[in-house]
Amino acid sequence: MISEKGLEINPEDFPQFDSVIIICQWQKFCKHPGSGISPIARDFYANVYEHEGNQINVRGKVITFDNHAINHFYELPDIEDDDYH
């Protein structure tokens, strides 16, 4: 969990959170991204309004940000026809 967002969980106090994270395979998703990601994230959000087909150019790289690309990055399964598609 990202402490900057105000959520700090001690795994010893709430073991059920750890088990849900493990069952859902969210370890990579819940990992703190580190400080180096902030400038790139700002560039992404600055350019996202000019996207075409869920792709934008950030620092010379084409970034795809559809649900399949996000799930692939976080090593999560694709869920077809979910409420958030």
C-alpha positions as CSV (number, residue, x, y, z in Angstrom):
1,M,0.0,0.0,0.0
2,I,1.3,3.5,-0.7
3,S,1.8,5.4,2.5
4,E,1.5,8.8,0.8
5,K,-2.1,8.0,0.1
6,G,-2.8,7.7,3.9
7,L,-3.1,3.9,4.0
8,E,-0.6,2.2,6.2
9,I,-1.3,-1.3,7.2
10,N,0.7,-3.4,9.5
11,P,0.5,-7.0,8.1
12,E,0.6,-8.4,11.7
13,D,-2.5,-6.3,12.6
14,F,-4.5,-7.2,9.5
15,P,-3.4,-10.6,8.1
16,Q,-6.5,-10.8,6.0
17,F,-5.2,-8.0,3.7
18,D,-2.1,-9.9,3.0
19,S,-4.1,-13.1,2.2
20,V,-6.4,-11.2,-0.2
21,I,-3.4,-9.6,-1.9
22,I,-1.8,-13.0,-2.3
23,I,-5.0,-14.8,-3.4
24,C,-5.7,-12.1,-6.0
25,Q,-2.0,-12.0,-7.1
26,W,-1.8,-8.2,-6.4
27,Q,1.7,-8.1,-5.0
28,K,3.1,-6.1,-7.9
29,F,0.1,-3.9,-7.9
30,C,0.4,-3.0,-4.2
31,K,4.2,-2.5,-4.3
32,H,5.4,1.1,-3.8
33,P,6.4,2.5,-7.2
34,G,9.5,4.3,-5.9
35,S,10.4,8.0,-6.4
36,G,11.6,7.7,-10.0
37,I,8.2,7.2,-11.3
38,S,6.8,10.6,-10.4
39,P,8.3,12.7,-13.3
40,I,7.2,10.0,-15.9
41,A,3.7,9.9,-14.4
42,R,3.4,13.7,-14.7
43,D,4.5,13.5,-18.3
44,F,1.9,10.8,-18.9
45,Y,-1.0,12.8,-17.4
46,A,0.2,16.0,-19.2
47,N,-0.2,14.1,-22.5
48,V,-3.1,11.9,-21.9
49,Y,-5.7,14.4,-23.2
50,E,-4.1,14.2,-26.6
51,H,-4.3,10.4,-26.9
52,E,-5.5,8.4,-29.9
53,G,-6.7,4.8,-29.5
54,N,-5.5,4.5,-25.9
55,Q,-1.9,5.4,-26.8
56,I,0.2,8.4,-26.1
57,N,3.8,9.5,-26.6
58,V,5.8,10.0,-23.4
59,R,9.4,10.9,-23.6
60,G,9.7,9.4,-27.1
61,K,7.9,6.1,-26.3
62,V,4.4,5.1,-27.3
63,I,2.5,4.1,-24.2
64,T,-0.6,1.9,-24.5
65,F,-3.0,2.3,-21.5
66,D,-6.0,0.1,-22.3
67,N,-7.2,-2.5,-19.7
68,H,-5.2,-5.3,-21.4
69,A,-1.9,-3.3,-21.2
70,I,-2.5,-2.4,-17.6
71,N,-3.3,-5.9,-16.6
72,H,-0.2,-7.2,-18.4
73,F,2.0,-4.7,-16.6
74,Y,0.7,-5.7,-13.2
75,E,0.6,-9.4,-14.2
76,L,-3.1,-9.7,-13.6
77,P,-5.6,-11.7,-15.6
78,D,-7.8,-10.0,-18.2
79,I,-11.5,-10.0,-17.2
80,E,-13.8,-9.7,-20.1
81,D,-17.1,-7.8,-19.9
82,D,-16.4,-6.4,-16.4
83,D,-18.2,-3.3,-15.1
84,Y,-15.1,-1.2,-15.5
85,H,-14.3,-2.0,-19.2
